[in-house]
Amino acid sequence: MNSEKRTPVPDDADDAPDVELEWLYDDRADPSELTIFSPGERTLATEWITVDRSVARSLDSVR
């Protein structure tokens, strides 16, 4: 269990902070993984999200 205090997520998307993210594919011709990261962060080596294509879902399908 993580006991770290976190800032609550705003109810209104307009109140949410702007976040600049970039992404990379493992293979541009036939991607199986997508990695999302913040290019300006000094801690890039430890802060990223990688999703395997077999478990990824379209945003339209989860709304």
DSSP file (Angstrom, degrees, kcal/mol; ACC not computed):
  #  RESIDUE AA STRUCTURE BP1 BP2  ACC     N-H-->O    O-->H-N    N-H-->O    O-->H-N    TCO  KAPPA ALPHA  PHI   PSI    X-CA   Y-CA   Z-CA
    1    1 A M              0   0    0      0, 0.0     2,-0.5     0, 0.0     0, 0.0   0.000 360.0 360.0 360.0 139.1    0.0    0.0    0.0
    2    2 A N        -     0   0    0      1,-0.1     0, 0.0     2,-0.1     0, 0.0  -0.845 360.0-174.3 -98.4 125.3    1.3    3.5   -0.9
    3    3 A S        +     0   0    0     -2,-0.5     2,-0.1     2,-0.1    -1,-0.1   0.300  40.3 129.7-100.6   9.1    0.9    6.1    1.9
    4    4 A E        -     0   0    0      1,-0.1     2,-0.3     0, 0.0    -2,-0.1  -0.416  61.3-121.4 -66.2 134.6    2.0    9.0   -0.3
    5    5 A K        -     0   0    0     -2,-0.1     2,-0.3     1,-0.0    -1,-0.1  -0.601  33.3-167.1 -77.7 136.6   -0.3   12.0   -0.2
    6    6 A R        -     0   0    0     -2,-0.3     3,-0.0     3,-0.0    -1,-0.0  -0.917  25.7-107.5-126.4 151.4   -1.6   13.0   -3.6
    7    7 A T        -     0   0    0     -2,-0.3     0, 0.0     1,-0.1     0, 0.0  -0.597  44.9-110.0 -73.6 132.2   -3.4   16.0   -5.0
    8    8 A P        -     0   0    0      0, 0.0    -1,-0.1     0, 0.0     0, 0.0  -0.280  31.7-109.0 -62.0 149.8   -7.0   15.2   -5.8
    9    9 A V        -     0   0    0      1,-0.1     7,-0.1     7,-0.1     4,-0.1  -0.662  37.6-113.3 -78.8 130.6   -8.0   15.1   -9.4
   10   10 A P        -     0   0    0      0, 0.0     6,-0.1     0, 0.0    -1,-0.1  -0.327  11.6-135.9 -64.4 146.3  -10.2   18.1  -10.4
   11   11 A D  S    S+     0   0    0      1,-0.1     2,-0.5     4,-0.1    -2,-0.0   0.838  92.5  61.9 -68.6 -33.8  -13.8   17.4  -11.4
   12   12 A D  S >  S-     0   0    0      1,-0.1     3,-1.8     2,-0.0     4,-0.5  -0.840  77.0-145.4 -99.9 125.3  -13.6   19.7  -14.3
   13   13 A A  G >  S+     0   0    0     -2,-0.5     3,-1.0     1,-0.3    -1,-0.1   0.795  99.3  64.1 -59.5 -28.7  -11.0   18.8  -17.0
   14   14 A D  G 3  S+     0   0    0      1,-0.2    -1,-0.3    -3,-0.0    -3,-0.0   0.753 100.0  53.3 -67.3 -22.1  -10.4   22.5  -17.6
   15   15 A D  G <  S+     0   0    0     -3,-1.8    -1,-0.2     2,-0.1    -2,-0.2   0.565  87.4 103.6 -87.3  -9.8   -9.0   22.8  -14.1
   16   16 A A  S <  S-     0   0    0     -3,-1.0    -7,-0.1    -4,-0.5     2,-0.0  -0.409  81.9-102.1 -72.4 148.0   -6.6   19.9  -14.6
   17   17 A P        -     0   0    0      0, 0.0     2,-0.3     0, 0.0    -1,-0.1  -0.370  35.5-109.1 -68.8 149.5   -2.9   20.8  -15.1
   18   18 A D        -     0   0    0     -2,-0.0     2,-0.4     2,-0.0     0, 0.0  -0.625  35.9-168.0 -76.5 135.6   -1.5   20.8  -18.6
   19   19 A V        -     0   0    0     -2,-0.3     2,-0.7     2,-0.0    19,-0.0  -0.992  13.5-146.3-129.8 125.7    0.9   17.9  -19.1
   20   20 A E        +     0   0    0     -2,-0.4     2,-0.3     2,-0.0    20,-0.3  -0.820  28.2 175.2 -93.2 117.8    3.2   17.6  -22.1
   21   21 A L        -     0   0    0     -2,-0.7     2,-0.3    17,-0.2    17,-0.2  -0.906  15.2-167.7-123.6 151.3    3.7   13.9  -23.1
   22   22 A E  E     -A   37   0A   0     15,-3.2    15,-2.6    -2,-0.3     2,-0.3  -0.842   9.8-152.1-126.3 167.7    5.5   12.2  -25.9
   23   23 A W  E     -A   36   0A   0     -2,-0.3     2,-0.3    13,-0.2    13,-0.2  -0.974   6.8-163.5-143.0 156.0    5.3    8.6  -27.1
   24   24 A L  E     -A   35   0A   0     11,-2.1    11,-2.7    -2,-0.3     2,-0.3  -0.989  13.3-140.8-137.1 145.1    7.5    6.0  -28.8
   25   25 A Y  E     -A   34   0A   0     -2,-0.3     3,-0.3     9,-0.2     9,-0.2  -0.741  15.5-134.8 -99.3 153.6    6.6    2.7  -30.5
   26   26 A D  S    S+     0   0    0      7,-1.6     2,-0.3     1,-0.3    -1,-0.1   0.819  99.8  12.1 -74.8 -29.9    8.8   -0.4  -30.2
   27   27 A D        -     0   0    0      6,-0.3    -1,-0.3     1,-0.1     3,-0.2  -0.881  67.1-157.2-148.7 111.5    8.4   -1.0  -34.0
   28   28 A R  S    S+     0   0    0     -2,-0.3    -1,-0.1    -3,-0.3    -2,-0.1   0.838  94.2  48.7 -61.7 -35.3    6.9    1.7  -36.2
   29   29 A A  S    S+     0   0    0      1,-0.2    -1,-0.2     0, 0.0    -2,-0.0   0.848 134.7   8.1 -74.5 -35.0    5.9   -0.8  -38.9
   30   30 A D  S    S-     0   0    0     -3,-0.2    -1,-0.2     0, 0.0    -2,-0.2  -0.545  83.4-163.1-146.7  73.6    4.2   -3.3  -36.6
   31   31 A P        +     0   0    0      0, 0.0     3,-0.1     0, 0.0    -3,-0.1  -0.322  22.6 167.2 -68.2 139.1    4.0   -1.8  -33.1
   32   32 A S        +     0   0    0      1,-0.3    21,-3.7    21,-0.1     2,-0.3   0.499  69.9  38.3-119.7 -16.4    3.3   -4.2  -30.1
   33   33 A E  E     - B   0  52A   0     19,-0.2    -7,-1.6    20,-0.1     2,-0.4  -0.989  60.6-161.8-136.5 146.6    4.2   -1.7  -27.3
   34   34 A L  E     -AB  25  51A   0     17,-2.0    17,-2.6    -2,-0.3     2,-0.5  -0.997   7.8-160.8-126.3 129.4    3.7    2.0  -26.8
   35   35 A T  E     -AB  24  50A   0    -11,-2.7   -11,-2.1    -2,-0.4     2,-0.4  -0.953   3.6-163.7-114.3 128.8    5.7    4.0  -24.2
   36   36 A I  E     +AB  23  49A   0     13,-2.9    13,-2.1    -2,-0.5     2,-0.3  -0.913  20.7 156.0-111.5 135.9    4.4    7.3  -23.0
   37   37 A F  E     -A   22   0A   0    -15,-2.6   -15,-3.2    -2,-0.4    11,-0.1  -0.973  46.2-108.1-153.9 163.3    6.7    9.8  -21.2
   38   38 A S    >   -     0   0    0      9,-0.5     3,-1.3    -2,-0.3   -17,-0.2  -0.887  26.0-155.6 -97.2 115.0    7.3   13.4  -20.3
   39   39 A P  T 3  S+     0   0    0      0, 0.0    -1,-0.1     0, 0.0     5,-0.1   0.721  87.4  55.2 -67.8 -21.4   10.2   14.6  -22.4
   40   40 A G  T 3  S+     0   0    0    -20,-0.3     2,-0.3    -3,-0.0   -19,-0.0   0.497  81.8 108.4 -91.1  -2.8   11.2   17.5  -20.0
   41   41 A E    X   -     0   0    0     -3,-1.3     3,-0.8     1,-0.1     6,-0.1  -0.543  59.3-150.4 -81.2 137.6   11.6   15.4  -16.9
   42   42 A R  T 3  S+     0   0    0     -2,-0.3     3,-0.4     1,-0.2    -1,-0.1   0.743  97.2  60.3 -71.6 -23.6   15.1   14.8  -15.5
   43   43 A T  T >>  +     0   0    0      1,-0.2     3,-2.3     2,-0.1     4,-0.9  -0.018  63.7 130.7 -95.9  29.9   13.9   11.4  -14.1
   44   44 A L  G X4  +     0   0    0     -3,-0.8     3,-0.5     1,-0.3    -1,-0.2   0.823  63.5  65.4 -53.0 -35.5   12.9   10.0  -17.5
   45   45 A A  G 34 S+     0   0    0     -3,-0.4    -1,-0.3     1,-0.2     3,-0.1   0.702 115.0  28.7 -64.6 -17.4   14.8    6.8  -16.8
   46   46 A T  G <4 S+     0   0    0     -3,-2.3     2,-0.5     1,-0.2    -1,-0.2   0.422 110.1  68.7-122.6   0.4   12.4    6.0  -14.0
   47   47 A E    <<  +     0   0    0     -4,-0.9    -9,-0.5    -3,-0.5     2,-0.3  -0.825  65.9 103.0-130.1  95.3    9.1    7.6  -15.0
   48   48 A W        -     0   0    0     -2,-0.5     2,-0.4   -11,-0.1   -11,-0.2  -0.966  52.6-131.7-157.2 166.7    7.3    6.2  -18.0
   49   49 A I  E     -B   36   0A   0    -13,-2.1   -13,-2.9    -2,-0.3     2,-0.4  -0.998  17.4-169.5-127.3 128.7    4.3    4.0  -18.9
   50   50 A T  E     -B   35   0A   0     -2,-0.4     2,-0.4   -15,-0.2   -15,-0.2  -0.977   4.5-166.9-118.9 132.0    4.6    1.1  -21.4
   51   51 A V  E     -B   34   0A   0    -17,-2.6   -17,-2.0    -2,-0.4     2,-0.3  -0.969  17.5-133.4-121.8 130.9    1.4   -0.7  -22.6
   52   52 A D  E >>  -B   33   0A   0     -2,-0.4     3,-1.8   -19,-0.2     4,-0.9  -0.648  20.4-128.7 -79.2 136.3    1.4   -3.9  -24.5
   53   53 A R  T 34 S+     0   0    0    -21,-3.7     3,-0.4    -2,-0.3    -1,-0.1   0.794 103.6  65.8 -56.1 -32.3   -0.9   -3.8  -27.6
   54   54 A S  T 34 S+     0   0    0    -22,-0.3    -1,-0.3     1,-0.2   -21,-0.1   0.729 112.6  32.2 -67.0 -21.0   -2.8   -6.9  -26.6
   55   55 A V  T <4 S+     0   0    0     -3,-1.8    -1,-0.2     2,-0.0    -2,-0.2   0.451  93.9 110.2-113.7  -3.6   -4.2   -5.2  -23.5
   56   56 A A     <  -     0   0    0     -4,-0.9     2,-0.4    -3,-0.4    -3,-0.0  -0.409  49.9-159.1 -72.6 149.1   -4.5   -1.7  -24.7
   57   57 A R        -     0   0    0     -2,-0.1     2,-0.1     5,-0.0     5,-0.1  -0.970  22.0-108.2-130.0 145.4   -8.0   -0.2  -25.3
   58   58 A S    >>  -     0   0    0     -2,-0.4     4,-0.8     1,-0.1     3,-0.7  -0.413  26.6-125.6 -65.2 143.5   -9.2    2.7  -27.4
   59   59 A L  H >> S+     0   0    0      1,-0.2     3,-0.8     2,-0.2     4,-0.8   0.864 111.5  59.3 -60.0 -34.7  -10.3    5.7  -25.4
   60   60 A D  H 34 S+     0   0    0      1,-0.2     3,-0.3     2,-0.2    -1,-0.2   0.830 102.7  52.8 -62.4 -31.6  -13.7    5.5  -27.2
   61   61 A S  H <4 S+     0   0    0     -3,-0.7    -1,-0.2     1,-0.2    -2,-0.2   0.656 109.9  47.1 -81.5 -14.5  -14.3    2.0  -25.9
   62   62 A V  H <<        0   0    0     -3,-0.8    -1,-0.2    -4,-0.8    -2,-0.2   0.487 360.0 360.0-104.1  -3.8  -13.7    2.9  -22.3
   63   63 A R     <        0   0    0     -4,-0.8    -1,-0.2    -3,-0.3    -2,-0.1   0.463 360.0 360.0 -86.5 360.0  -15.8    6.0  -22.1
